[in-house]
Amino acid sequence: MDERLAIDGGRPVRESFLIFGNPDIREPEIQEVVDALRSGWPGTGPRVARFEEEFRNYIGCRNAVALSSCTAGLHLSMIALGVKPGDEVITTPLTFVATANSILHVGGRPVFVDCDRRTQNIDPDRIAPRITERTRVILPVHFAGRPADMTRIEALARPRGIKIIEDAAHAVEASHRGRKIGRIGDCTVFSFYVNKNMITVEGGMVTTDDETIASWVKIAGLHGMSKDAWKRFGDSGYKHYFIHYPGFKYNMTDMQAAIGIHQLRRVEEGWRRRREIWDRYQQAFRDLPLFLPAPPDEGDRHALHLFTLLVDLDHVKVDRDQVLAALQAENVGVGVHYTAVHLHPYYRETYGYARGDFPEAEFVSDRTISIPFSTKISDADVEDVVRAVRKVMTAYAR
């Protein structure tokens, strides 16, 4: 076998390219979408209601509202919990920019708190010094599916009257000390984007035990029209709608829910399969110049959304981006989760952030690589990923 790296002219590990985040869509979803099309009601309708009910039962919460995206859910949750212009929302810089952008959408100010390098979640020890009289919400992100330390975050927030919104985009299956993610914060927001553990291609869900919040999110997410306005075209007689709020076009469609219904029914099966892949990767890479994901804390359940490797830059001859390029040349797709938010031009230029402000997030941001981890990949694909990572990291080791 030619052990020269493909990026240097060697033969790649795979002949075909292995897509990162390839969704696992099966026949039941396809048939449900076809049925939704044939029903004459592909928009927001009975399948959305069924998806909300089944998701609510899975989480064990009182209310679940399906929306067009997780970002939409974060935005509406901010408004529902009273975040107004000038208010501060504490969150982590190690996240996708949608987390911070949603704060800006309501005129709030994101206040970043550095992460814990081991967990890559917001560091509870650093939160208290950042709380001010303007703090309205703490917004933890359950990074890669690992639950944040909600016990300590609640202990900081509740006595001060600060609300909690959980960004659970990665964390459908996660729990913290026996409590399901989706039942802890005032609002929890999930993502069903195409690379998530369960998908609706685009879509999100807000869960809350507060009936008033849930009702408002549903109304505001469909132009501000009266609740369940889709029923106005049903066979029970025409219903006039009324606008209660100048709302948004954030509703989920039955086409999306048709996929989500069957994805949700396989979510535990998918978790078990990703656990098998997780264990294989942990065993295969432990002798390489990489930092591997830490085990979940006792009593927590990791949702196993991303398998992230951190390149040990002190023991390799290249930077992280060269490793990315080399793996891609071996026909293995990779991702970066994430470039820390404060390093993006908008946040640097608007708020004056600079490198060095959040060193733990920057440590991760400079080194992170996500490798294929979908239930769509076969055992043979997993072994190709193992071979490619070992080949590249062995070649670049000091």
PyMOL commands that set and color helices and strands:
alter all, ss='L'
color gray80, all
select helices_A, chain A and resi 6-8+27-38+46-59+70-80+97-105+124-126+128-130+143-145+150-160+211-220+229-233+254-265+267-285+313-315+320-329+341-343+345-351+359-367+379-396
alter helices_A, ss='H'
color red, helices_A
select strands_A, chain A and resi 63-67+88-91+109-112+135-139+163-167+175-176+179-180+187-191+204-208+290-291+307-311+368-371
alter strands_A, ss='S'
color yellow, strands_A
deselect
rebuild
show_as cartoon
